[in-house]
């Protein structure tokens, strides 16, 4: 029996809203996610996910996801795409082709799809892909948030190989990578394929027997995103603050409120890097918050001093609507609220912090302090 279903446009909007909030600035765009979901509904496709207990132990599982920068394409890039004569062959359905290509290479039927992360585009995408291919999608993911690298996922943390993998971009280019020497090279090769495709590609990776998938899986997160989005919408309908509803639902903290005064960013190596600068307003007037991102938010400074860092989550939400922001779209003058949430305990180990998800992994000489400790100060 399905554990969760998206039966209406409202369901889809609630789901994407919850995924966006967990995306911490990345995780794919709302337009992409909603476009895939609404078209699937119109095509009569059942959008549903199943409980992990419903996945037989003897099936093979695969993780499909988008790979590349969240930065908008420059006019120079658009001109070059036109110059070399590329035409969009697969559109939003290249992920299906990636799964089929990996299945063909493996020579084994794929019996389950697992989302790599939570985000407004990168969670709907595997859900729709599974629905269109007739492959069950399990209720959960490998990160509990949106992430920029292979290293912030539980397969890396627990020593599972994510190769071989298939890459298919919207232009129709297909690549099968049979082996990489380590996960860092898998990430780099995947990003270079995305760069070659002028920004993004879709991949199918992490082929694991279901028994191994179940050892490293974060259960219930798809249902949680749907319920989060619903709680935010219903709060707004009651005249209450959707952000307060999200904080309460997730057991998080309202960290800061203010106005974006600037955003420094660059598109480099298949990632969007940058820092968002926020001047405090209301109770936070006279204070500043700076948030560094690598696609997603990972390091913050309050009044110039290190503050909340990954693996804990910092989401910036628009003050009026409560919707999470996208680092590709957030701009000077936006009024935002920063919300903090506790990250996965598994990434708080020495290895998890230094080699996978902590500030030093991202190149900052900062000692990680758990968010719940900082909130008690």
N, C-alpha and C positions, 0 to 999 in steps of 0.2 A: 504493500500500500504506500502511495506517496506520502511523504512527511510534510511537504510544502507544495503549494500550487500558486501560480499567478494566473488568475482567470479573467481579470479585467484590466483596463488601462490604469485604473486607480491602484490595483495591486502592483503593477509594474512601476508606477511612480513612487509608491511607498518603498518598494524594494530598492530601486535605484537611489532614492534619497538616503536610505540607511547605508547602502554601499558607499555612496559619496562621502558621507560623514566619516566612515572608517578608512577612507582613502588617503587621509592626511595630505591633501594637495595633489595627489597623483591617482594612479589606478584607472586611467582612461576617462574619456569624456562622457558627460550625461547624454549628449546628442547621439553618440555612438551606441551607448547602452540602450537607451529608450528606442532608438531606431530599430535595433535588432529585435527587441522584445515585442514592440507593437506590430512589426511586419510578421513575426512568427504567429502572433495571435490572429492577425487577419488571414494568414494562410491556414488557420485551423490546427496549428501545432500545439500540443499539450506541453505547457511549461511547468515542470515539476521536478522535485528532487526527492531522494529516498534516504532513509536512515541507514547509517553504516551497518547496522545489523542485517539489513536486507541485501548486502553485497556478499555473494558467496566467496569463500576463502580461495577458491581455485581459479578465479578469473584474473585477467591482466588489467591493470589500471594505467591510465595515461593522464598527463596534465597538459592541457592546451592553454596558451596564453599569448598576449601581445608582447612584442619586444621592440624597444626603441625609445626615442625621446618623446616627451610630451610637448616640446616646444612647437609653436606654429611654424609652418613652412615659410621660408622667405620667398620673396618674389623671384629672386635669382634661382632658387631651387625649382619653383614652378615653371620658370622659363626653360630650365634645362630638361625637365621632364617632357615638356612639349617638344623641345629640340630633338631629343633622342627617340621620339615617336612612341612613347609608352601609352598604353591604353589600359584602363581599369578592367581587368578580366573577371576577378572574383568579388570585388567590392567587400561587403561585410562577411562574406562566406569563405574567405581563404582559410580560416581556422578549420573548417570541415575538411578541406583538402589536406591540411597538415596532418590531421588525425588519420585520414585514409592512407596517406603516404607512409606514415610511421607503421601503421598496421600492416601494410603491404611488405615493408622491409622486415618487420619482426616475423612475419609468417604466422602470426597468432591473432585470433580475434580479440578485440578490446571489449571488455565487459563492464567498464566503469570509467567515468571521467571525474577528475578531481580539480577543483579550482586552485590556482596557484596562490591567489591573494584575494583581498576584498577591495573593490573599487567600482566606480559607476559604470565603467566599460568592461574591465577585466574580470568581473564576476558574471554579468549577464552573458558575455561572449561564450564561455564554456557551457553555460546553461542552455543557450539556444543551440550551440553546436551539438550537444548531446541529444537534445530534443529532435533536431532535424535528422540526425544519424541513427536515432533509435537506441542510443546507448545511455544507460542510467547515469545520472549525475548525483553524487553523494552530498549529503548535507554537511558541508564543512570545507576547509581549505588547509593550506600548508603555511600560512603566515599570520592570520588573525588581523591583517591590515594590508595596505598596499606597500610594496617594497620595490626598490630599484634593481636589486641584484639577486642572483641565485643564492648568495650567502646568507640572506635574511630569511630563508625558508627552512622549514624543519628537515627536508631531505638532506641538506648540507650539514645541518647541526648534528644529525644522527648518522652521518656517513653513508647515505644512500646515493648511488650514481644516478645522474639525470640524463645520461647518454645511453644509447644513441638518441638523436632527436631529428625531427624533420622541420624544415622551415619552408613556408610558402607565403610569398607576398601577393599583394593585390594585382600586381602586373602579370602573375603567372609563373614567376621564377620558383623553381623547386630545388632544395638542397637537402641531402641526407648527410649528417655528420655521425659517423659510426663510433668515434671515440675521441675523447679529449683527455689530456693528461691530468687535469684536475677541474673542479667546478669554476675556478677563476677563469680558465681558458674557455670553458663552455660559455660563460657569461660574455667574455670578450668576443668570441667568434659569433655568438648570436647578435651582439650589438653591431658588429661589423657587417653582418648580413642586413641588419636594419638600416645602417648607414648607406649601404650599397643600393637599397631599395628606396632611397630618398626619404628616410625617416623611420619607417616601421615595417615590421614583418610579423607574421604569426607563426608560432611554434607549437609542436607537440613533443613533449619530453617526459622524463622521469617515468619510464616504463617499469612498473613494479607489480609483483604478485600482490593480490589483495591482502594477504597475511602481513606483508611488510608495510603496505600503505597504512593499515590499521594501527601499526605501532607508532606512527609519527604524525598521524592525522589530528587536526583540531576540529572536534565535532560541533555541529549545531550552529555554525556561523551564518549559513544562508538564512535559516529561520530567524536568527537573531537580527540580521540586517532588515528583513521584512518587518519584524516587530518593532525595531527601532524607528524605521520610517513611519510606520503607522502611529506610534506614540507621539512623534513630532507633529504629524499632521493633525491628529486629534487634539493635541494641546493648542495648536493654532486656532482650530475651529471653536474651542472653548474660550478663546481670548487670552490664553496663557502663552508663556514664552516657550517656543519649540526647543530653544537651546537648553533651558532648565529641564525640559522633559528628557532631552537626550542625556544630559549629565546625570539625572536621576536613574534613567534606564540602564546606563552603562556603568554606574558607580564611579563616575569621573569627577572632575573638578572644573569649575569656572575659573580660569587662570588670569585673564586680562581682557580689557576692552579698550578699543581705541580706533584711530584712523590711520590707514596706510599712507605713509609719507614718501615711500619710494620702493622700488624693486630693482635690484641689480641682478642681471642674469646673462647666461651664455649657453649656447647649444654646442656641446662638445662631446665627441666620442660616443654618441648614441644616448646621451643623457641631457637633461636640462638642469643646470646648476644655477643657484642664485641665493640671494638673501632678501627677505621681506622686512622692511622697517616700519614699525608701528609706534605712533605717539599715543600715550594714554589719554583716556577721556573719562569724565565722571569721577568715580572713586579712584581711578588710576591716573588722573591728570598729574603731569609732572614726571611721569615714569615712561620708560621706553621698553619695547620688546622687539628683539631682532630674531628672525627665524631663518636658519639656513636649510636649503633643500637640495637634494639630489633626486630629481623628479618629485619625491615626497619629502615632507618635513622631518628633520632628524636632529638638529641641534638648535637650542635657543639660548638667548642671553637676556636677562632682566636687568635693566639699567647698566648694561655692559658687562655683567657678571654671568658666568655659565649657569644655566638653569635646567629646564627639562630637556633630556636627551633620549634618543633611541637607546634601548628598545621600547621605551615608553612612547606614547603617542601624543602629538600636538596637532590638533585640528583647528584650523581657522574657519569660522562660520560667519556668514553675513548677519549682522545684528538684527535686521528687520525680518528676514525670512527664516533665519536659522539654518539655511542650507549650507553645506560645506563648500569651501572655495576650491578652485583649481589653481594651481601655481602657474599654469599657462595663461590664465585669464585675470587673476587678481591684479589690481592696479591702484595707483595713487588716488586717494580720496575715498576708497572703499571703507565703510565702517564695519569693523569686524570684532568678533569675540573669540578669544583663544580658549580652547577646551583641552584638558589633559586627561589621559586615560592610561591605566597600567598596561604595560606590554606583557608578552609571554614570559613567565618565570624561567622557562628553559633557556632563554637568551641572557639571563643575568649571571650565568657562570663566567669564570675567567675566560674560557674559550669563547663563549657566546659574545661577550663584550669586546674582547680584543681582536677576534678573528671573524666576526660575523655582523654584529649589529650595534656595538657601542660607539661612543664618540671617537675613540682612537682608531677604530676600523675606518671611519670616515676621514681620518687625517687630522683630528683635533686633539691636542694634549690636554684633555679634560677628564677628570675623574667622574665617572658615572655615579650619581646618587639617585636611588629609587624615588619615584615621584611621590609616593606616600610619605616618605621621610621629609622631603622638601615641603610638603603641604602642612606638616606638623610644626614647622619652624615659624 
